[in-house]
Amino acid sequence: MTDTLAAAPPAAPRPPDAPRTLPVPRDPRAPYRAGSWAAIIGVLVVLHLLAFQATDFRPEKLVTGATGMMNFLSEAIPPDLSPEVLRSGLTGALTTLWVGLLGTTISVPFALLLAVFAARTTAPNRFVYQAARGILSFFRAVPDIVFALIFVTAVGLGPFAGVLALICHNTGVMGKLWAEAMEDVDPGPEQALRTTGASRWQVVANATIPGVLPQLTGLLLYRFDVNVRSSLVLGLVGAGGIGLLINKSIKTFQFDEMLTYLIIILIVIVLVDLASSWIRKRL
């Protein structure tokens, strides 16, 4: 046996450039992350259980109420396509469209001014920045339907109250979105203008806004889509448009008329979506 071991050939030397397999270092934060995810999932489960209980979420009620739903559908189908209903539905749909349009466009100067003051890169000082952010937060926090109820008591029933409500709410939402877009703009052109002695407003007008104009336009079109849908809901509280006709038909149990109005507003919303998509592709 000794002779056999002595006769064994020596092991081949390891090439100097051969890759070495190193042990994968263990992340010391892995147990902490696993525990954090377990805690988050547990909290979400508890919150959902509380939400189910608070909202009386019972899917089985849909089964027991199937008869009522079928009766409702049987009264709504077929829709009422009489000329008088179609004429009033088209008129209401156009009013809803005009409310969404004016609520979007009239809010542009207010949203743009507040966005300039609410962006860190364009605000003159911290006090103005915080004040503009507070105003935008207020307009954004109050739902448009609440604004509509307030303006209905001030100017009466009709689409004018809906336009005012959308102006207020859309100013808050669009101002915040535009301010965030201005904060992400390329700082190069702004710095170049500042070095030449340009004023703050010259920098905003010639560098900031042109740099984010495509984003601002895209966000404006998105808000127009949302406002057209919102104007439908505002009509349910007396702000005019086809929403008012839907509310009236429900209260008078004219469900076939209601279905006609829903079909009309669906067509209008689809056309608005197609037009917005066409414009976005050409920006």
C-alpha positions, 0 to 999 in steps of 0.5 A: 500500500505504501508503494501505491501511495507513493506512486500516485501522481501529484495533484495538478496545480490550480490555474491562477485565473480559475474563478473562485467560488466565494460564499454568498454573504448573508443579509443581516437585515433579512430576518427584520424584513421578513418580520416587517412583511409579516407585520404589514400583512397582519395589519392589512388582514385586521384592517380588512376584517374591520372594514368588512364588518363596518360596511356590512360586506356580505356577498350573499346578499347579491344572491338573495337580491337577485330577484329584485335585480332581475325585476329592475333589468326587466323594467329597464330593457329595452331602453326608451328610444322615443324621440323626446327622450333621445332629444332630452338625453342628447341635450343633457349629455352636451350640457354635461360635456360643457360643464366638464370642459369649462371646469377644466379650462377655466381652472388652468390659470389658477392651477398654473399660478398655484403650481408655480408657487407650490414647486420647490424649484420655482417658489420664491420662498418657503412661506409662499411654498407652504401657503400654496401647498395648503391651498391646493391641499384644501381644494383637493381634499374637498370632493367636487360633489361637496363643492357642488352642494355649496354652490347650489345653495349660492347660485341655485340649481343648474350647470353653473354650480357644477362648473364652479365645483369642478373649477375649485376641485380641479384647481387643487388636483391639477395644481399639485400634478403640475407642481410635481412635474415642474420639480422634475424638469431639467434644471439646465435651462433654468440655471443658464437663464439665471446666470444671464440675470433673468428674473424668476418669472422670466425663468419660469416663462422661458425655461420651466413651462416650456420644459414641461409643456408636454407633461402639462398638456397630457395631465390636462387632457387626463383631468378633462376625461375625469371631469366629464365623468364627474360632471355626470355625478354632479348632476345627481345633486342638482348641478344640471346635465344628464345626471339630473335626468338620470336622477329624475328618471330613477325617482319616477321609476322610469328605468327604461329612460334611465338606461337610455341616458346611460347609453348616451353618456357612455357613448359621449365618454368613449368619444372623449377618451378617443379624442384625448388619446388622439391628441396625446399621440400627437403631442 
